Every structure is written in structure tokens, then in C-alpha cells.
Amino acid sequence: MSDKPEIDFPEGEPPATLQSTDVVSGDGAEAQPGAEVLVHYVGVDFASGEEFDSSWDRGEPIRFPLRGLIQGWQDGIPGMKVGGRRQLTIPPEQAYGAAGGGHRLSGKTLIFMIDLLDVG
């Protein structure tokens, strides 16, 4: 899975809770809560479908500890296996907080497509 994924524009109302869908099930090591992960990802705004970030566009994956990320990633990545691709739809409370929270994505439901490349 080296190609940047496309995220289909969602229909209906944004979910009130974290939604996790495995697009491709991996068969490698499993990500544990708080693990350090190496991922490729793309993120879009649920309401507009506008892309706001993509590691593919920067040309390299990113490695970081889950505990330092938004709650939706902390809750949505554990259980994924290396080689997998997962879509997370994250409500504002598990992303950057309510509108007016000071972050440009505050108040927004976000969709991420994440490829898990390595754990540890």
C-alpha cells in the first residue's frame, strides 16, 4: 500500500462517537495502546471533504508515540496490525475539541485514512 488513498465524501450526519473501519487487515505486529507507530496518513474534514494534512504529500511516513496524539488516534490505532489500512472518523471531542478551541480544526469531525507501517 504505497499509494495515497482516496477518501470518499461522507453522506449524512457526522457520527457522535469514534468510527473505525479496517479497509485492509494487516498481518504484522499489532499496535498496542501508547505504542510508537510509523504511519502514512491522509486527513480530511468530514463536512467539506477538504484535505488538511497528508504524510504522502510530504513524501515520507511519520513516526510518533500514540500517547502524544489526539484521542481518536490513541483509541483508534491500537489493535491495528502492520500492513493494515484503517479509516477513522473522529468527532471534535476526540480530535481538537469544540469550536473556538484555538486550533484551526477545532469543532470539526475529521476523517483519517491510516496505513500502519511499523510498531515499536
C-alpha positions in Angstrom: 0.0 0.0 0.0 2.3 2.7 -1.2 -0.3 4.8 -3.0 -2.1 7.7 -1.3 -5.7 6.6 -0.6 -8.8 8.5 -1.7 -11.4 9.2 0.9 -14.9 9.0 -0.3 -17.0 12.1 0.6 -19.2 11.0 3.5 -23.0 11.2 3.5 -25.3 12.0 6.3 -24.6 13.5 9.7 -21.2 13.1 11.3 -21.0 10.4 13.9 -21.1 11.3 17.6 -18.5 8.6 18.5 -15.3 7.4 17.0 -15.9 5.2 13.9 -13.2 2.7 12.9 -13.2 0.7 9.7 -10.5 -1.7 8.5 -10.1 -1.2 4.8 -7.2 -3.7 4.7 -6.4 -6.0 7.5 -2.7 -6.2 8.2 -0.9 -9.4 9.2 2.1 -8.0 11.0 2.8 -6.8 14.6 -0.2 -5.3 16.4 -0.2 -1.8 17.7 -0.7 -1.5 21.4 -2.0 1.5 23.4 0.7 4.0 23.8 3.0 2.3 21.3 5.3 4.1 18.9 4.0 3.8 15.4 5.2 4.5 11.8 2.3 5.6 9.6 1.3 7.1 6.4 -1.9 9.0 6.6 -4.3 11.5 5.0 -6.8 13.6 6.8 -10.0 15.3 5.5 -12.7 17.5 7.0 -15.9 15.5 7.3 -18.2 18.5 6.4 -16.3 19.8 3.4 -14.2 16.8 2.2 -11.2 19.1 2.1 -7.8 17.6 2.8 -5.9 19.3 5.6 -2.9 17.0 6.0 -1.1 14.1 4.3 2.2 12.4 5.0 2.1 11.2 1.4 2.3 14.8 0.2 5.4 15.3 2.3 7.0 12.2 0.7 7.7 10.2 3.8 5.8 8.4 6.7 5.9 9.8 10.2 6.8 8.0 13.5 5.4 9.1 16.8 4.2 7.7 20.1 0.4 7.3 20.3 0.1 8.9 23.7 1.1 12.3 22.2 -1.7 12.3 19.6 -5.3 13.3 19.5 -7.6 10.9 21.5 -9.2 9.5 18.3 -5.8 8.2 17.2 -5.0 6.9 20.7 -8.2 5.0 20.7 -8.4 4.1 17.0 -5.0 2.7 16.2 -4.4 0.1 18.9 -5.4 -3.3 17.5 -4.3 -2.4 14.0 -1.7 -4.7 12.5 1.3 -3.7 10.4 0.3 -3.8 6.8 -3.2 -2.6 7.5 -5.2 0.4 6.4 -7.8 1.8 8.7 -10.3 4.7 8.3 -11.1 6.7 11.5 -13.9 9.1 11.6 -13.3 11.3 14.7 -15.8 13.6 16.4 -14.5 17.0 17.7 -14.3 15.8 21.3 -11.7 13.2 20.3 -9.9 15.4 17.9 -9.2 19.1 18.5 -12.1 20.0 20.8 -15.1 22.2 20.4 -15.4 25.1 18.0 -13.4 28.1 19.3 -10.8 25.8 20.9 -7.9 27.7 19.4 -6.9 25.1 16.8 -7.8 25.5 13.1 -9.6 22.1 13.2 -11.5 22.8 16.5 -15.2 21.9 16.2 -14.6 19.7 13.1 -15.3 16.0 12.6 -12.2 14.5 10.9 -11.6 11.5 8.7 -8.2 9.9 8.6 -7.0 7.1 6.4 -4.0 5.5 8.1 -1.5 2.9 6.8 0.3 1.2 9.7 3.9 0.5 8.5 5.7 -0.4 11.8 5.3 -0.5 15.5 7.8 -0.4 18.3 
